[in-house]
């Protein structure tokens, strides 16, 4: 029965019941024998019938019938019980109007109340009668306003739920895209690191075979096999999205350094630990050569690594892996220096190597996405990556906050 809503069968049934009730309660009323009362009552009943039958898209026609109900029912509200029902129903509906403009509801309520006052004057009602009408109008107005506010609140809640659903869908989509990007970066790192190393090892083995050094060529082939096995393990971790397994950053860095040396490169690791009170206590620096045949090499590689989240540890390991891969590709004969700085609030890795006089055979083999992927990966854990020439060396700086 609410205004502005598409009339369903149940709504039309309620309107029909209202029309029948109004006519039934007024039909035998003595006041109906007065001509002007009869005319006003019939206008009100026709308004009821029109409101019952009007299609929901005929808004202007519906308003005309409602105005007829307001005028006819209001002018005979005191004379006929059915008209009083009509007037009070219109007061409630006018305030609780849904899709009609609020000004129309207020105007119709004002017209209805004014007509009811005229009806009371024509009937010679006392002050008590006017008070009763006023109280009824106020009570029903508050009830209609409460219904209106409830409807608005429900509509707002519905919109919020819909917006929440859209936001969740977008968030899930963004998370899926971010996960795809992360896996793509992992695959790129594995392929660039493993396949690049394999090409270098096999090229060296081929050169040794041509020189008649079969034993040394066999060692290169064995190193290629070990690198392929390591790459396969990395690929399996990528497929598993690294969620079911943690990562030992110290061991991972040591493994990367060993593989770098096995691929024909040389690397030196320096560790600098800065205390939280750096102004009172100078930083400690320790240098260790990464060589699996030297005592303490594993310790030097794993020295002062602080505890990080799994995501940050994976990001650091893959960034260092990419930096070492790029060093082998672009400057294969140059020594690499890895400086690890453990600060009070962040960890910084610096990978640098002298600039090569000429590019290596793998310099143009990549897609050019390695540095971009490194930056995206580190940015995802709140860190930064800078890369460029510094004092004749190519330097990559990777900074990650502890937490």
N, C-alpha and C positions, 0 to 999 in steps of 0.2 A: 504493500500500500504506500510505499514511500515515493515521493515525487522524483521524476527524472530517471527512474529505474525501468528497464525493459519489463513490461508486465508479463509474468509467467502465468501459467494456469492457476497456480495457488493464489497469486496476487489478484487475478481477476475474480477468483472465487470469494476472496475477502471483500472486494469491492461490491460484489453482488450481494453478499450477506449484509453489508452495511446499508445498501440501498433498500433491501427488503425490510430491514429493521427500522429504518427511518420512516418508510411509508406506513408500516404496520402500527408504529407507535403514534402516528399523527392522524391516521385515517378516521378514527372515531372521536377525535378531539373537537370539542364544540367551537373552538376558535377558528377551525377550518372553514366555517360557514361565512366568515367575513370575507368579502371579495378580495380585498388587498392581501389578506393573509393567504388565501387560496392561491392567488397568482404568484406570490413570492415563494410559497411552498412548492408549487409546480415548477418554477424556475430552478429551485434548488434540486428537485428530483431529476429534472432533465440534465442538470449539471452532473449529478451522480451517474446517470445512465451514459452520458457522453464520456465521462472519465473512465467508465467501465469498458466502453467499446473502442475508444480511441487507440489507434496503433501507436507503438512507442516512439516512432520516428516523427510523428505529427506533434511536435512540441508546442507550436503556437496554438493549435486547436485545443490541446490539453489544457493550456493555461486559460483559455476562454471558458472552458467548462468549470475549471476550478474557481474562477472569478464569479461565475454564476452561482456556484455552491456557496461561496463566501457571502455574496450579497443577499441571495434568497434565504439562506439558512440563518444568517446573522440578523436580518430584519424581523424574522419570526422566531428567534431563539427563545424568547420569554413566552410567546403564545403557544408554541408547539414543542413537545418533548423531542420529537424527531429532529426538528431544526436545531435545538440545543446540542444534540449529539453531533449533527453536521458541523456546527460552528466550532465546537471544542475539538473535533477531529482535525479540522483545518488549522486550528491554532498549533496543534502538535506537529502536524505535517509541515507547516510553514517554517517552523524553527528547525525541525530535523531534516529539512530539504537536503537532498544529496547532490545531484548534478546541476540543478537549476541554480542561477546566480542567487547569492544571498539577498540582494536587494529585492528580488521578486518575492522571496519568502517573507521578508520583513513587511513589504507593502501589502501582501495578501493578509498577513496577520493583523496589520493595522486596520485594513478595511473590514475584516471580520469583527474585530473588537468594537470598532466604531458603529457598525451595523447592530451589534448586540446592545450597545448603549442606547441607540435609537429605539430598538425594540422595547427596552426597559422603560424608556420615557413614554412611548405610545401605550404601554400596558399600565402606566401609572405606578411603577414599582416604588417601593419605599427605599430608604437608605440601606436597610438590611439586604434588600434584593440586589442593589448595586454592589454592596460589599461582597455578597456571595459570588456574583459574576466576576468581580475583580480577583477574589481569592482563587476561583477556579481557573481563570486565565493565567494567573501567576504560577500556580502549581503545574499546570499543563505546559506552560512555556519553559519552566525549568526542566520538566521531564523531556520535552523535545530537544532542548539545548544539550542535555546530558546524552541523549541518543546521538545527536550530531557529533559531539566530541568523541564519543565512543567509535562512531563510524570513521572519523578522521584518524583517530589513533590506530584503528585496525588497518586502514589503508596505508598509513605510514609504516606500520610494522610489515605489511606485505611488501611494500617497496624496499624496505631495508633487507628483508629476507631475499628478495630477488637480486638486489645489489650485492649482498653477501655471496649468493650463489655465483654471480658473474665474477666477483673478485676471486673466489676460490678457484673457479675454472681458469681464470687468467694466471693465478699464482701457480696452479698445477702445471699449466702450459709452460710458464716461464721456468719452473723447476725442471720440467722435462727437457726443455731446450738447453738449460745450463748443464744438465747431466749429459746430454748428448755432446755438448761442446767439450766437457771435461774428458769424456771417453775418447773423443776425437783427438784431443791433445795427447792423451796417454798413448793412443795408437801411433800418432805421429812420432812421439818420443821413442817408443820401442822400435819402430821401423827405422827411424833415422839413426839411432844409436847402434842397433844390432846389424842392420844391413850395411850401413856405412863401414862399420868395423870389419864385417865379413869381406867386403870388397877390398879393403886395404890388405887384410891378411891373405886373401887369395891372390891378389896382385903380387904381393911379396913372395908367396909360394911359387907362383909361376916364374917370377924372375930368378928365384933360387934354382928352380929346376932347369931353366935355360943355362944357368951358370954351372950346372953339374953338381950342385950342393944338395943332394937328395935328403940328407939327414936334417939339415936346417929347414928344408921345405916341408918335411914331415912334421916338424915342430910347429910350423905355421899352420898346417892343416889341423893339428890337434888344438891349437889355440882357436881356430875358426870353429871347431866343433864345440868347444867350451862356450864360446860366445853365442853360438846358435842355441845351445841348451839354456843359457841364461836369458836370451831373448824370448825363448818359448815360455819360460817361467813368468817373465814380465807380461807377455801377452795373455797368459792365463789369469793373472791378477787383474788385467784390464777387463777381460770378459766378465770376471766376477765383480767388477766395479769397485774393487778394493774395500768392500763393506764387511766381508766376513773375516778378513785378516787384518791385523795391525801391521805396522811397519817399524822396523828398528832402524832409525835414521843413521846411527853410527855405523852399523854393519852395512847399510845400503851405500853410504858414502865410501866406505873402505872398498866395497865390491866395485863401485864405479871407478875408483882410482886404480885398482888392480887391473880391471879390464882396459882402462886407458893405456896403462903401461904394456899390457899384453898385445894391444893393437899397434905397438910401435912408438907410443908417445912417452913422454916423461912428465912427471908431476911432482910438485912439492907442496906440502900442506903446512901452513902456519896457523897457529891458534892464538888468539888474543882474548884474554878474559878481563873484563873491566868490572870492578866492584861497584856497588851502589854508591860508595863514598869515594868517587874517582878523584875529587879534589884533594883528599888527604892521603890516598894510597895510589901509587902509579900502577898502570896495568901490567899484568904479567904476560909475557910472550914466550911461546914454546914452538920450536921448529922440528918437524919430523919428516923424513923422506918416506914416501909411500913405496915400499918395496916388500913383497911378500917373503923374500928371502932374508930380510934384515930383522933382527930381534926388535920387538916392540913396535913393528910397523903397524900391526892391527891396533895397538893402543894409541899410537900417534894419530891414526885415522879416526879413532872413535873418541878421542880425548875428552873435551869439556862440553859435549853436547848436552844442552838442557832439555828438560821434558817439554814436549809440544803436543798440541792436539794432533790426531791422526791426519786430519785434512792438511794442516800446516806442514807436518813432516813429509807427507807425500808431495806437496807442492814444492818444498825445498829440494827434495831428492830429484824430482823430475826437472826442476830448473837447472840444477847443477849438471844433471845428465845432458841436458840440451846444450849447455855452455861447453862442456867437454866435447860433445859431438861436433859442434861448430868449430872448435879449436882444431880438431883432427881434420876437418874438411877444408878449412881455409888456411891453416898454417900447420901442416902435418909434421914438419921437422922442428917446430919451435917448442921449447919447454913451457909447461903450464904451471902457474902458481895459483893455489887455492888458499885464500886467507879467510879464516873463520873468526869472527869477532862476536863474543858472547857479552852483550851489554846487559845492564840491569833491567831494561824494558824491551829490548829487541835483540834479534840475532841477524848478523849481516855476513853474507858470503860474497867474496870478491874473487872472480875467476879472470885471470889476465894472462896474456901471452904476447911476445913480440910480434910485430907485423911481419908477415912473410914477404919476401921479395917477389914471389910469383905464387899464384893460386894453386891449390892442390887439385888432384884429379876429380875429387868429389865436390868441388866448390859450387858447381852449378847443378848438382843432382837433386837438391831439395826443392820444396815448393815455396820457400820464403815465408812460411807461417810459423817457423820455430820461435823466433823472438816474440812475435805477437802472441802466440799461445803461452809462452813463458810469462809475459806480462799479465795476461788474463788470469792465468792460474794463480799467480802471486797476489794479484789484486783481489781475488775472491777470498783470500784469508787476511785481507787488510794490509798487505805489503806493497812494495814498489820495486820496480826493476828499471835500471838505467844501463845503457850500453853505448860505447863509443870509444874514440881514440883518446888515450891519455899518455903523454910522454912517449910516443912511439909504440905504445902497447894497446892492444884491443882489450878493453876492460868491461866486464859485466858485473854490476853490483846488485845484489839481491838482499832486500831488507824485509824482515818479517817480525811483527810484534810477538812477544811471548804468548800473550793471551788476547 
